[in-house]
Amino acid sequence: MTATTPRTAPVRTTARAGLLGQWNSAVATYYVTVGATSLLVALGLVMVLSSSAIDSIAESGSPYAVFVRQAQFALLGIVAMLVTSRLSLATLKKLAWPSLVLAVALQMLVFTPLGRAEGGNRNWVYIGGTAFQPSEVVKIGLALWLGAVLARKRPLLQQWRHAVIPALPVAGVAVGVVLLGHDLGTAMIMMLLVAGAMFVAGVPMRIFGVAGLAVAGAVVSLVLLGNNRVGRIMSWISADCDVADACYQPLHGMWALGSGGVFGMGLGASREKWNYLPAAHNDFIFAIIGEELGLVGTMLVLVLFGLLAAAFLRLVTRHPDPFVKVTTAAIGAWIIGQAFINIAVVIGLAPVVGIPLPLVSAGGSALIVTMAAMGVVIAFARTEPGAAEALAARPGVLRRSLAVLGRPGSARG
């Protein structure tokens, strides 16, 4: 017993030092962002296949219909992520104004004959048989625009007029055009995005207090003006909710989570996906993860989003460029905030608001744009101090493989 103690203690210390050294590496943000994003998308594809199979059979006779569409969206998302991850900081700054103007213009299309309403929200545009949600594009456009504007005005943000103008009026227009389509859930995520950007930019807290009161008043007014929203909130806080009506979806989501236990019922073995739980492969996919993969699966999702949050925070604190700091904070508040709200809805900590789990839920527009936004963060991580040199010094997988194959004696006859 005593003889082994001196041997194990240095090993543990070395392991901790090794992990700390890896996290302190200049490329830690880059690899954590790429790895966590890739794993979330891969897990999402698996769970979309599992949770949508029954609906796909009912609609098309094939269990793979929804999955194939989602896989196509994921491929487009990979292309978008690769493109944005290779853009320089100068290019991203130049794209700030055009991207926001284009995004708002696309959002206005929902009020034309091209627009469609689904689920009470007018937030879809159909062009040539292809449907997309322009409000997702508004998110990334607003994040880039806030990064460019607030970074440029950072020395002046202690003054009211510079802290408020033009950030809040322009952001108000972007959020307003989404609210005109009655999409309160997406508008709330955009408000989180704006708050994250302004907080990291250094806007005084007194302005946050005033703005917070104004936003809270606006949200309460919008909730009261919508009977459907009032019903959702009342069903959430009521102890005598109608199981067959307002409480149907939240209760079935909780039952799915409760049925999974620690290790789950097994991949593909969900019962709730048999048309019991609405939006099983969309807004409530986290419940199916809990049912089929159990606590282990849900904790994996939380850990991956936690790693993304750590990567965002690391980039904000380490990168010297204010544009990178503010834009990363905006994207981080959007993605982590949306994940938090989605999971809170599924586990009963918030009323149903109808927003998907980023990178995991089925949906083309959300997946492609979110992956494009992660590409922007990856581009930022590539310019973190020391990262470019470290990445350039590490040969790619293909080059390493060819080097191994080309070594003398590597071939075996």
C-alpha positions in Angstrom: 0.0 0.0 0.0 2.6 2.5 1.1 4.9 1.5 -1.7 2.5 2.4 -4.4 1.6 5.9 -3.1 4.8 7.6 -4.2 4.3 6.1 -7.7 0.7 7.1 -8.3 0.8 10.7 -7.0 3.3 11.9 -9.6 1.2 10.1 -12.3 -1.9 12.0 -11.3 0.0 15.3 -11.1 1.5 14.7 -14.5 -2.0 13.9 -16.0 -3.4 17.1 -14.5 -0.5 19.1 -15.8 -0.9 17.5 -19.2 -4.6 18.4 -19.4 -3.9 21.9 -18.3 -1.1 22.2 -20.8 -3.4 21.1 -23.6 -6.0 23.6 -22.6 -3.4 26.4 -22.4 -2.3 25.5 -25.9 -2.7 28.2 -28.6 -4.9 25.8 -30.7 -7.1 24.6 -27.9 -10.0 26.9 -28.9 -9.8 25.8 -32.5 -9.8 22.0 -31.8 -12.5 22.2 -29.0 -14.8 24.3 -31.3 -14.3 22.0 -34.3 -14.6 18.8 -32.2 -17.7 19.8 -30.2 -19.5 21.1 -33.2 -18.7 18.0 -35.3 -19.9 15.7 -32.5 -23.1 17.6 -31.9 -24.0 17.5 -35.6 -23.1 13.8 -35.8 -25.3 13.0 -32.7 -28.0 15.1 -34.2 -28.1 13.1 -37.4 -28.2 9.8 -35.5 -31.1 11.1 -33.3 -33.0 12.6 -36.2 -32.9 9.3 -38.0 -34.1 7.5 -34.9 -36.8 10.0 -33.8 -38.2 10.7 -37.3 -38.4 7.2 -38.7 -42.1 6.7 -37.8 -43.2 10.0 -39.2 -41.1 9.4 -42.3 -42.8 6.0 -42.9 -46.2 7.6 -42.5 -45.4 10.4 -44.9 -43.4 8.7 -47.6 -43.2 5.0 -46.9 -39.5 5.2 -46.1 -38.0 5.6 -42.6 -35.1 7.6 -44.1 -37.0 10.5 -45.7 -36.4 13.1 -42.9 -32.9 11.8 -42.2 -31.8 12.1 -45.9 -33.0 15.7 -46.0 -31.2 16.5 -42.7 -28.0 14.8 -44.0 -28.2 17.0 -47.1 -28.6 20.1 -44.9 -25.6 18.9 -42.8 -23.5 18.6 -46.0 -24.5 22.1 -47.0 -23.7 23.2 -43.4 -20.2 21.7 -43.7 -19.6 23.6 -46.9 -20.8 26.8 -45.2 -18.7 26.2 -42.2 -15.6 25.5 -44.3 -16.1 28.7 -46.3 -16.6 31.0 -43.3 -13.8 29.4 -41.4 -11.4 30.4 -44.1 -12.4 34.1 -44.2 -10.0 36.6 -42.9 -10.9 39.1 -40.2 -10.8 42.0 -42.7 -13.2 40.2 -44.9 -15.6 39.4 -42.1 -15.5 43.0 -41.0 -16.3 44.2 -44.6 -19.3 41.7 -44.7 -20.9 43.1 -41.5 -23.1 45.8 -43.1 -24.0 43.9 -46.3 -24.8 40.7 -44.4 -27.3 42.5 -42.1 -28.9 44.5 -44.9 -29.3 41.3 -46.9 -30.6 39.4 -43.9 -33.3 42.0 -43.1 -34.3 42.2 -46.8 -34.7 38.4 -46.8 -36.8 38.6 -43.7 -39.1 41.1 -45.3 -39.9 38.4 -48.0 -42.1 36.6 -45.4 -44.6 39.4 -45.9 -44.8 38.9 -49.6 -46.6 36.1 -51.5 -43.5 34.1 -51.1 -44.0 34.0 -47.3 -45.8 31.2 -45.5 -47.1 30.8 -41.9 -46.6 27.7 -39.9 -47.5 27.1 -36.3 -48.9 30.6 -36.0 -45.7 32.2 -37.0 -45.1 33.8 -40.4 -41.4 33.1 -40.7 -40.9 30.9 -43.8 -40.1 31.8 -47.4 -40.7 29.4 -50.3 -38.7 29.9 -53.5 -38.7 27.3 -56.2 -40.1 24.6 -53.9 -37.4 25.3 -51.3 -38.3 26.6 -47.9 -36.1 28.5 -45.5 -36.3 30.7 -42.4 -34.6 34.1 -43.1 -34.7 34.9 -39.4 -31.8 32.5 -39.0 -29.8 34.6 -41.4 -30.7 37.7 -39.5 -29.0 36.2 -36.4 -25.5 35.8 -38.0 -25.9 39.2 -39.9 -26.7 40.9 -36.6 -23.8 39.3 -34.8 -21.3 40.4 -37.4 -22.8 43.9 -37.5 -22.7 44.4 -33.8 -19.1 43.1 -33.6 -18.0 45.7 -36.3 -19.9 48.7 -34.9 -19.4 48.1 -31.1 -15.7 47.3 -31.6 -15.2 50.6 -33.6 -17.0 52.6 -30.9 -15.6 50.8 -27.9 -13.6 53.8 -26.5 -16.9 55.9 -26.5 -19.3 53.3 -25.1 -19.3 54.9 -21.6 -21.3 57.7 -23.1 -25.1 57.1 -23.5 -25.5 58.3 -27.0 -22.6 56.2 -28.3 -23.7 53.1 -26.4 -27.2 53.3 -27.6 -26.8 54.7 -31.2 -26.7 53.0 -33.7 -26.6 49.6 -32.0 -30.0 49.5 -30.3 -32.1 51.2 -33.0 -30.6 48.9 -35.7 -30.9 45.9 -33.5 -34.4 46.9 -32.7 -35.3 47.0 -36.5 -33.8 43.5 -36.9 -35.7 42.1 -34.0 -38.8 44.0 -35.0 -39.1 42.5 -38.5 -38.9 39.1 -36.9 -41.6 40.0 -34.3 -43.8 41.2 -37.2 -44.0 37.5 -38.1 -45.1 36.7 -34.5 -41.9 34.6 -33.9 -41.3 35.6 -30.3 -39.0 32.6 -29.6 -36.5 33.7 -32.3 -36.8 37.3 -31.3 -35.9 36.3 -27.7 -32.7 34.6 -28.9 -31.8 37.7 -30.9 -32.2 39.8 -27.7 -29.8 37.4 -25.9 -27.4 37.9 -28.9 -27.6 41.7 -28.6 -27.1 41.5 -24.8 -24.1 39.3 -25.1 -22.4 41.6 -27.6 -23.1 44.8 -25.7 -21.9 43.2 -22.4 -18.6 42.2 -23.8 -18.2 45.5 -25.7 -18.3 47.2 -22.3 -21.7 49.0 -22.4 -22.3 50.4 -18.9 -24.6 48.3 -16.6 -27.0 51.2 -16.1 -27.9 51.0 -19.7 -28.5 47.3 -19.4 -30.9 48.0 -16.5 -32.9 50.5 -18.6 -32.8 48.3 -21.7 -33.7 45.2 -19.7 -36.8 46.9 -18.2 -37.9 48.0 -21.7 -37.4 44.5 -23.2 -39.2 42.9 -20.3 -42.2 45.2 -20.8 -42.2 44.5 -24.5 -42.1 40.7 -24.0 -44.9 40.8 -21.4 -47.0 42.9 -23.8 -46.4 40.5 -26.7 -47.3 37.6 -24.5 -50.5 39.1 -23.4 -51.5 40.0 -27.0 -51.2 36.4 -28.0 -53.7 34.0 -26.6 -51.6 31.0 -27.5 -48.6 32.3 -25.6 -50.8 33.1 -22.5 -52.1 29.5 -22.7 -48.6 28.0 -22.8 -47.5 30.0 -19.8 -50.6 29.2 -17.8 -50.3 25.5 -18.6 -46.7 25.7 -17.4 -47.4 27.3 -14.0 -50.8 25.5 -13.4 -51.0 22.4 -11.3 -54.3 21.4 -12.9 -53.3 21.5 -16.6 -55.3 19.6 -19.1 -53.2 16.6 -20.1 -55.0 16.1 -23.3 -54.5 19.7 -24.4 -52.0 22.4 -23.3 -49.9 20.0 -21.2 -49.8 17.2 -23.7 -46.4 18.0 -25.3 -44.5 19.0 -22.1 -45.8 15.9 -20.2 -44.9 13.5 -23.0 -41.4 15.1 -23.1 -41.0 14.5 -19.4 -42.3 11.0 -19.7 -39.7 10.3 -22.4 -36.9 11.6 -20.2 -38.1 9.7 -17.2 -38.3 6.4 -19.2 -34.7 6.5 -20.2 -33.1 6.1 -16.8 -29.3 6.1 -16.6 -28.4 4.2 -19.8 -31.6 4.6 -21.8 -34.0 2.2 -23.5 -31.6 1.8 -26.4 -31.1 3.6 -29.7 -34.2 3.3 -31.8 -36.3 2.0 -28.9 -38.2 5.2 -28.1 -41.9 4.8 -27.5 -42.8 8.5 -27.5 -41.7 8.9 -31.1 -44.6 6.7 -32.2 -46.7 9.9 -32.7 -47.1 10.5 -28.9 -44.6 13.4 -28.6 -45.1 16.2 -31.1 -41.9 17.6 -32.7 -39.9 14.6 -31.5 -37.2 15.3 -34.1 -37.4 19.1 -33.8 -37.9 21.1 -30.6 -38.2 18.0 -28.3 -35.3 15.9 -29.7 -33.6 16.3 -26.3 -36.4 14.2 -24.8 -35.8 11.4 -27.3 -32.1 11.5 -26.5 -33.0 11.1 -22.8 -35.4 8.3 -23.6 -33.1 6.3 -25.9 -29.6 7.1 -24.5 -30.6 7.9 -20.9 -28.8 10.2 -18.5 -25.5 9.4 -20.3 -26.8 10.7 -23.6 -28.2 13.9 -22.1 -25.0 14.5 -20.1 -23.0 14.1 -23.3 -25.1 16.9 -24.9 -24.6 19.1 -21.9 -20.9 18.5 -21.8 -20.5 19.3 -25.6 -22.4 22.6 -25.2 -20.3 23.3 -22.1 -17.1 22.8 -24.1 -18.5 25.2 -26.7 -19.2 27.7 -24.0 -15.7 27.3 -22.6 -14.3 27.8 -26.1 -16.3 31.0 -26.6 -15.2 32.4 -23.3 -11.6 31.5 -24.0 -11.7 33.3 -27.3 -13.3 36.4 -25.8 -10.7 36.6 -23.0 -7.6 35.8 -25.1 -8.1 37.4 -28.5 -6.8 41.0 -28.8 -9.2 42.1 -31.5 -12.4 43.8 -30.1 -14.3 42.7 -33.2 -13.6 39.1 -32.5 -14.5 39.5 -28.8 -17.9 41.1 -29.5 -18.9 38.9 -32.4 -17.9 35.7 -30.5 -19.9 36.9 -27.5 -22.9 37.5 -29.7 -22.7 34.1 -31.4 -22.0 32.4 -28.0 -25.0 34.0 -26.4 -27.2 32.9 -29.4 -26.1 29.3 -29.5 -25.6 28.6 -25.8 -28.6 30.6 -24.8 -30.8 28.8 -27.4 -29.6 25.4 -26.2 -30.3 26.4 -22.6 -33.8 27.6 -23.4 -34.6 24.5 -25.5 -33.4 22.1 -22.7 -35.2 24.1 -20.1 -38.4 23.7 -22.0 -38.0 20.0 -22.3 -37.3 19.4 -18.6 -40.1 21.7 -17.6 -38.2 24.7 -16.3 -39.7 27.0 -19.0 -42.9 27.2 -21.0 -42.9 25.9 -24.6 -41.5 28.6 -26.9 -40.8 26.6 -30.1 -37.1 26.9 -30.7 -34.8 24.0 -31.8 -31.7 22.6 -30.1 -28.8 24.1 -32.1 -26.8 21.7 -34.3 -28.9 18.7 -33.1 -32.6 19.3 -34.0 -34.0 18.7 -37.5 -34.2 21.7 -39.7 -32.3 23.0 -42.7 -32.1 26.8 -42.2 -31.1 26.6 -38.5 -28.5 23.9 -39.1 -26.8 25.5 -42.1 -26.7 29.0 -40.6 -25.6 27.8 -37.2 -22.7 25.8 -38.8 -21.8 28.9 -40.8 -21.7 30.9 -37.5 -19.5 28.2 -36.0 -17.3 28.6 -39.0 -16.9 32.3 -38.1 -15.8 31.3 -34.6 -13.3 28.8 -36.1 -11.9 31.6 -38.3 -11.5 33.6 -35.1 -9.8 30.7 -33.3 -7.3 30.4 -36.2 -6.2 34.0 -35.5 -5.8 33.6 -31.7 -2.3 34.5 -30.6 0.0 31.7 -31.6 -2.7 29.6 -33.2 -1.7 30.3 -36.8 1.9 29.3 -36.2 0.9 26.2 -34.3 -1.6 25.1 -36.9 1.0 25.7 -39.7 3.5 23.6 -37.8 1.2 20.6 -37.6 0.9 18.7 -40.8 -2.6 17.6 -41.9 -3.9 14.1 -41.5 -3.3 13.2 -45.1 0.3 14.5 -45.1 1.0 12.6 -41.8 -0.4 9.4 -43.3 1.6 9.8 -46.5 4.7 10.4 -44.5 4.2 7.2 -42.5 3.6 5.2 -45.7 6.6 6.7 -47.3 9.0 5.7 -44.5 11.6 3.1 -45.3 10.5 -0.3 -44.0 6.9 0.8 -43.6 5.7 -1.5 -46.4 5.2 -5.1 -45.6 5.6 -7.8 -48.0 
